Amino acid sequence: MRRLTLLAFIAATLAGLGDDAQSQGFNRESFDVFVDARTGMGRPVYWYSVGTLRAYPSGELLARVEGFDTSMSDRPDPGRALARQFSRKIYIYRDAESNEILRERNGVAVEPVAYPYQFITYELVGDRLTTMVEQGSGARVQRIGPGDTMQARRIGDAYVFTAPLFLDIPTRGERRYQAFENYDFFIQAPGGASNPNQLSWVRYGEAPAWAGGGPAIMHLITWRIDQWKDVPASLRDYVETEAPLWRAPPTGLQEIRRLQSREPQ
């Protein structure tokens, strides 16, 4: 009975939202709203995250997670709905009980998730936002895309952008990196919230070796920070002392091409 009541409540809520909650195609306005929020407008921005890594299906808390994606962008042709994003990202694992940074577990080193760069191109093609992602270096440079599965919704005066990723990428040997990731960006209208740019992110895939492998779910709550000094000290101090490259995004395409040319260690 309670289940039926809950379903009825959800149905009534969705009906009340009307057409605003339906998935819509992109136009120039929604393209600009997403790109400006996601990448900033010529200055570095930091999408700071906190969350958890849990085993599936048990739900066991394997670690806490903290990190950010920092990026800046340019518009190479102002007459086109085309933008290029220059990013770095780093996420560290923390002990579930003490919250100390994990360095080792069960004799296995715990490494952060760290990308020296990601290069993403966004373009409006018809009513679809298409993406192309480049990452890796040397013979292992990967180009993922073009993808056009992102959805745009209006809920009142806010935008919700949903980007599902179904990843199946070859790695060393015969192994493949397989995971599902979903990004929900909530972009509030100007003046509608003290922090108008938010993101909920979830990943289902294999846990790191130090966490025992096997299926795991990572979930992060993320919001945009516009100045380095406002990144929480818990992460800012780590980056400044142990990962200074990640203090700021790549300066542009020239730096990214230089990083791509290096052979991986």
Secondary structure by P-SEA (a helix, b strand, c coil): caaaaaaaaaaaaaaaacccccbbbbcaaaaaaaaaaaccccbbbbbcccccccccccccccbbbbbbbbbccccccccccbbbbbbbbbbbbccccccccccccccbbbbcccccbbbbbbbbccccbbbbbbbbcccccccccccccbbbbbcccbbbbbbbbbbbbbccccccccbbbbbbbbbbccccccccbbbbbbbbcccccccccccbbbbbbbbbbccccccccaaaaaaaccccccccccccaaaaaaaaacccc
